[in-house]
Amino acid sequence: MAGSRWSYASGASDQPLLGLTIGDMLDDVAARFPDNEALVVPHQNLRLRYREMLDEVNRCARALLALGIEKGERVGIWAPNRAEWTITQFATAKVGAVLVNINPAYRRHELEYALRQSGCTAVVLARRFKTSDYVGMMREIDPPAELRHRVLLGKEEAEGMVLWDELLAMSRDVTEDALARRQKDQQFDDPINIQYTSGTTGFPKGATLSHHNLLNNGYFVAERMRFTHRDRLVIPVPLYHCFGMVMGNLGCMTHGATMIYPSEGFDAKRVLETVEAERATALYGVPTMFIAELDHPHFARFDLSSLRTGIMAGSPCPIEVMKKVVDLMHMGEVEIAYGMTETSPVSFQTRPDAPLAKRVGTVGQIHPHLEAKIQDPTTGMTVPIGTPGELCTRGYSVMLGYWNQEEATREAIDRARWMHTGDLAVMDGDAYVNIVGRIKDMVIRGGENVYPREVEEFLYTHPKVSDVQVIGVPDPKFGEEIMAWVRVREGESVTEDELREFCRGEIAHFKIPRYFKFVDSFPMTVTGKVQKFVMREQSIEELGLRDVETA
């Protein structure tokens, strides 16, 4: 709400929320755009039109009924980006099962935790991905008592597991009428998805999301991007995360647009090849993905002129990278989105017609039908415009809660249903929001608050710096000191002294990093989020600051 003195905004909209289940929406879209391409997966040599994808989804849904999957039971999926992932996503929604997204990077201990904590009765899994032997790990775990079915993707059999094609063949035992009856038994507020957050401490928590949460968020993300049935979106982000399955799959499905998966896992070259070959109009990615694409040695050879829009999200988006995406990748309408798994995920998004400074320097304005406020983390009071504080959001997108974790839910969602993000943010007079860091990532050096994002943005402007992450490390004199992990552009070299000199006179002396570490990559989650807590632990060890930390 522009003009207010306080950091509060609400997303007014002429477009009503969708009061449908995911299955009903898919039926409607397939009827409107039966011959439009729905799903393109080059690495599986697969193309499905909407009527064909609906047939596959219904076949899988009937097969799940044949397995005895009841409404509300949990079905896990542990696989990289493949067509079967999406078929399972829509099929579980049709039968009212809760899809449990299992991180493709999980190892045995994490897999067992997710299956047990959610109480999965079935799991669909790939044979392997990268260095992970999924079948081997599945055999080594102590499975929960509820786990009755293991469905294996591919043609190669494995003892105790049903192959995907064998599962689909079971659909002949269930009529279309039986599926229609089950589908009618769904309410749009029913839980339909559990996504485990990659928490930095303790065990992951399962954000439980409804049809209403997911379908509307995917719809309004694509609406703000001006999506139509003619758009073709390349999705290199993992489907197991909201970025892929909601902003990607559901954003496309609600508009009759085309979902395109360039590879099982991220590969910059495959993304560029696929954009060119499929004449994609939109591209998604986290900042590190766009950086890798821009830095690809053959980048200039690819014809990306079909691109119009896309979203950069998942972690703070460097302004300099955004400008290059606009100028060099033809993505003149590229947008930034901000949110969290617990909010389905998007709360804020930039607009293609906003001034460039707002588009590249903020996370945009609040989404339709949502509210946001920025509050003092200590007092809980809403802060004035221009004052940093914790960002909180409220509305249809807030999760139902953490699966079987009531105390954790109460800590995250207060009595007024505000979701506490843990992010530090500033709202301006036009209700645009800028994320300045995580509350726990803020560095307090000698009493001065230093927001890592501010230092990162400045260092990004150095011509030899490809990527940079700033953290705080313990210091006996100042409490904390600034450290920058720097990835240098290919073929370039730079020294600590050069970077310090670059900072002098440009940013305050207490913001200039004391320590620099030159790296080829950063520790990350599979969704591309930099794990600063891992960086901090490594740095403390390498700098010999363990005693300082515990002093």
N, C-alpha and C positions, 0 to 999 in steps of 0.2 A: 504494500500500500504506500505509494509514493507520497511524500510530504509529511509523513508521520515523524514524530520526534524519536520514537522508540523503534528498536530493531525487531519488528514484527511484520509479517506479510502473509496474505492469503491469496490463493490462486482462483480468482473468479473465472467462470467459463460458461459460454453459451452451449457447450456440448455436454450432454448428460453422461454420467457414468454408465458403463455397459452392465446391465443386470442379467448376464448370461453365464452359463458354464463354458469352459473351454471347448468341450465336445459340441455343444450347441452352436457355438460361434464357428467352429470348423465346418460343420454341416452347412451353415448359411453361406460361408465364403465359397465353399466348393460348388454350391449351387449357382452362385453368381459368376464365378470365374473358373468353370470346369476345365477349360483348355489352357489356362495360364500355367506356365511352369511354376511349380511349388518348390521343388527341391532338386538341386543340382549338386552332385558329389563326384567331381572328376576322378578322384583317386579310387572310386568304386565303379567308375564308368556307368553312373546311374543318373537318370533324369526321370522325374515324376511330375506329371501335371496334377492339378488339384484334385480332379476326380480320381486319378490313379493313387494319389497319396491317401485320400480318404478311404479308398478300398483297402489299402494296406493297413491303415490304422484300424479300421473296423475288423479286419481279419485278425490282427494282433489282439484287439480287445476281446473278440469272441474266444480266442485261444486262452487268454487270461481267465475268462470265465470257466473254460473247460478245465483249467488247472485248479479251479476252486477258489480263486482269489475273491475275497469278500470286500464289500465297501469298507473303507477305512483301514484295510490292511496295508502294510508297507511293502513296496517293491523297490529294491535297490537297483541302481544302474552304475556299472563301473567300466567305463569305456571311453576312448577318445572320440573325436568328432567323426561320426559315421551316420549313415541314414537310419540305422536301427535305433540309435539314441533318440532321434526325433520321433520315429514311429512309436517307440515305447512311451515317450513323453505324452503324446496325444492319446494313446491307447489307455494308459493308466487313468488319465483324466476322464475318459469315456466310462470306465467301470467304477470310478470313485475310489481307486486305490491311491495311496499316498506315495508319490515317487520320491525315493531317497537318493539324492545326488552324491555319489562317492567320488572324491577327488582322484583323478587319474594318477596323481603322484603318490597316493597313499601306499604305505608299506603294510606289512602283516599286522602289526600292533594297531595301527590306525584303522585298518579295514575291520578288524575284529571289534574295535570300539564302536564304529559307526553301525555295524550290523546289529550288535547287541543293544546299543543305546536306543536305536529306533525300533528294534524288534521286527526286523525284516522277515517276511515269510517266503520271499523269493528274491533272487538277484539275477540280473542279466549282466554278463561280463564278456569282455574281449579276452582272447587267449593271452595277448601280451601287448605292451606298449613301451617303446624305447627299451630301457634296461629292465623293465618290470615284467616278471613272469606271473601273470594274474592267476592262472590255473594252479601253478605251484603254491602260491601264497594261500589260495582258497583251500587247498588240501591241508596246509600246515596249521591253519587256525583251529581253535576250538569253537565251532559254530554255535550260535544261540539255538535253543531248543525249537524256536518257532520256524527256523529256516528249513523249508520243505523242498524248495525247488531251486536248481541252479541251471540257468539257460546260457549256453555258450555260443558266441557269435563265430561264424566261419563254418568250414566244411569238415574240419578235422575233429574226430570224436575224442571225448575224454570220459573216463569212467565216472559214473555218478552224475553226469551232466546231460541235459537235453540240448540238442543242437537247435539253433534258431529256426531252421526250416522245419524241424520236427515239431517245434512249438506251434508254428503257424498252421501246420497240417491238422492240429487238434481243433482248429476253428470249425471244421466240418461237423463237429458234434454239438455245436451251439447255433441256434437259429438267429436270424437278424432280429426277430421279434424279441427274443430274450435279451439281446444287447440293448434294444430300444427301451425295454422296461427298466433295465439297470440304469441307463443314461437318464431316464426321467426321474429316477430316484435321487439325483444329485441336486444339491442346493449350491448357489454360487458362493455362499460363505463357508462351505465345507473345506477342511484342510485337504490340500492336494499335493503338497511338495514340502520336503524337508531338505534344507541346505545347511551344511555344517560350516560355521564361520571359522576362519583360520586364526583364531585367537592367539595372542602372543603369550598368554599365560594359561595354565591349566588345560583341561580337555576342551576340544571344540564343542560349541553349543549348536543345537539343531534349530535354526530359524524355521518355524512352521508357517507356511503361506497358503492362502486360499485361492480358489478360482478367481475371486473378485480382486484380490491383491494383484495377481500376476497378469490376468487378462487386461485389466485397465491400464496397468503400468506400461505394458508392451504397446498398447494402443496409443496412449497419449505421447509416448516417446516418438513413435513414428509419425503421429499427427504433427508434432512440432517440427519434424523434419520435412513436412509436406509430402509424405509418402503417398503413392497411388499404386494400383495394380501393375503399373509399368516399371516400377523400380526393381532393381536387381542388386541384392546386398551380399557382399563377400564377408563371411563371418570366420575370421581366423582365431577368435577368442574361444576359450573352452566352453562347450555346451553345458558342462556341469555347473557353471557359474551363471548367475542372473544375466550377466552381460550377453552370454550366448543364447540361453534358452528363453529369456523374457524379452530383452531389448532386440535380440536377433530374431529368434523363431516366432514369438508371439507378435512382435512388431510387424513382421512380414505377413504372417497369417491373417491378422485382423484387417489387412489392406489388400489381400490377394497378390502380394508381391513375392519375389523369388528369393529363397534362401540358398546360398552357395557356400559350400565348405571346401576351401582350397587344399587342405591336407589334414591328416589326423591330429597333428600338433603344429605349432607355429613354425613356418618356414618362409622367410622374407621373399625368396625367389619365387616360391609357389604362389604367394599372394599376388605379386606383381604379374606373373604369367596368367593367373586366373582372372584378374581384373581386365587384362587386355583381351583374353580369349572369350570371356563371357560378356564383354561390353558392360561391365558393372556400372551402376549409377551411384553406388554407395559402398563405403568401406568402414568397418569398425576396427578398433584396436586400442590397446593401452599405449601410453607414450613410448615405451621401449620398443614396441612393435613398429610404430611409425618411424622412430629413429633408425631402426635396423633396415627398414625399407628404403629410406632416404639415403642411407650410407652404403647400400648395396653397390658393388663396383660397376654393375651394368644397369644401374637405375635409369640412366638417360635413354637406353635402348627401348624401353617399354612404352607403349602407347596407352596412357592413362586418361586420355581426353574424354572418355565416356563418363568419368566420375563427376558427380555434382555435389554430393553431400557425404556425410558420415559422422561418426562420433568418436571422440577421443575421451576416454574415461578410465576409471580404475585406480588412478593415482593422480597427483597434481600434474597438470599439463603445462610444460614449459612454453612460455610465450614465443620464444624463438622457433621452437619446433612447430607450433601452430602456424606461424607465418610461412614457414617452408611448405607445410602441407597445403596451404591455400595457394601459394605461388607455383610450386613445382609439381603438385599432384592433381591440380585442376579442381580441387575440392573447395570451391569458392563459398559453399554453404556449410562447411564443416562446423560441427557444434561440439561443445563440451557438455558432458552430463556428470552429475554428482549424485551419489547416494550410498546406500549400504544394503547388504543382503537382507537385513531386518526390515527394510522399507521397499522391498520388491523389484528393483532396487532404487529407481531414480526419484529424487526429490526436486532437484534443480537442473535446468537445462538452458543453454543459450539459445538465441533465436537467429535465424539466417539474416534477418533484416536489421539486427541491432548494430550500433556503431562498432567498428573493428576493435576499438579499445575494450569495449564491454565483452565482445565475443572471445577475445584471446586473453583477457586479463581477469575474468571472473568465471564462476561456474553458472552464471545466468540468474534467472528468476525462478521463483517457486512454481512448481507444476500445477496444472489445473486440479481443483478440488482438494488441495493440500494447504497446510499452514506451516509457517516456520517462525521461530523466534530465536534470538541470541540472548543468552542469560549469563550472569556472573556465575562462574563455576562454584564459588564459595557460598554466596548468599542465595542463589537461585532467582534473583531479581532480573527482569528484562533490562538490558543495557541500552543506553542511547545510541542512535545512529552513529556509525563511525568508530564504535568502541569494540575491541575484541572480546569474545566470550564463547561459551559452548553453544553450538548449534543444536537445536531441538526441532523435530518435525512431528506433525500430527495429521491424521486423515486416513482415507481408505487403504493406503499402502502399508500402514504399520502392521507388522506380522501379528498372527494370533498369539504368539509367544514362543519361548524355547521349548522344544519337545521334552516333556517330563522333567522340566527344570523350573519350577515355580519361583524359587527364590531369585534365580538369575533373571527371570522375566520381570520380577518386581524391581530389580536394580536397574534394568534398561528402560522400562516403561513406567512412568510415574502415574499417580492416581488420576491425573487429568488426561491420560493417554498420550502424553508427549514422549516420543522416542528420543533418548539422549544419545547423541552420536559419538561423543568423545572428541569431536573435532573443534578446533578453534577457528572462528570465522568472524568476518566483519561485513556488515550490511551498509550500503550507501543510501543516499536519499531517494534513489530510484528503485530501491529494493533489490538491487543486484548484490550478490554475495561473493565474497572472496574467501577461500579457505587458506588460512595462514599456517596451519599445522595441526598436529595432534596435541591434545593437552599434555600427554605424557612425553611427547617429543620436543616440546618447547625447552629451549636451553636458557638457564638462568645463570648468566656470567657476571659475577660481582654485583649482583642486584639488578642487572639489566636483563630484560626479557628479549631474547633473540629468537625470531621465528626462522627455522631452517629454510623455509620456502623462499624468503626474501633474499637470503644469501645465495641460494641455488639459482634463482632467476638472474641475479647479477652475473654469476660465474658462467651461466649459459651464453652470455653475450661475448665471451672470449672466443675468438675465431678458431682456436685449436681445441676447444673443449666440446666433446660430443655429448657427454652426459655427466651429471654430477649429483651427489647426494650428500647432505650435510647432517651431522649428528653432534651431540654433546658427549664429552668424555670427562671423567672426574679430574679435578685440579685442586691441589692443596691450598692455593692462594685465592682463586676466584670461585671455588665451588665446582664450576664446570668451565671447560674450554671448548672452542669450536674446532671441529675436524671435518674436512671435506674429502670424500672419496671421489676421484676424478677418472673418467674414461676419456682418453685423448683420441682425437680423430685419427683415422687410419693414415699412415704416412707422415704424421706430425709428431713433434716432441715438444715438451714444455717442462719447465722446472718449477719447484715450489717458489723460488724467489721471483720468477716471472709473474706467477699468479698473485703473490702478495703485492708486488709492485702495481699490478693491474687494479688491485682493490684500493690502494692508498689514495686518499683524497676523493674517492668515489662513494665509499660506504663508511659508516662510522668505524673507528679503530677497533671497538670491542666486537664488531661483527666479522672482522678479518680472521679467517681460520688460522689457528696456531699450527695445526697439523694437517698434512696432506698425505693421501695414499693414492697411488696410481694403480688402477685395476683394469682388467678386461671386461669384467661383469660385476653385477651386484647380487647378493643373495636375494632370491625372490620366491614368492609363492607361484603356483602354476598359473594363476590369473595375471601375473605380471606386477604384483604389488611388491615393492621393495621392502625387505624385512630389516628395518633399521635396528631392531633390538638385537638381531644377529650381528649386524655390522658393529654395534656398540660393544658387544661381548668380545668379538674378535679384536677390536681396536684396543680395548682395555688390556687384553692379554699381550698383544704385540708391543704395546707401549710401556708395559710393566707398571700399570696403574691399579692393579688389584688391591694393593695395600691402601692406596689413596681412597678407593671406592668404599672400603670397609672401615676407614678411619672415623 
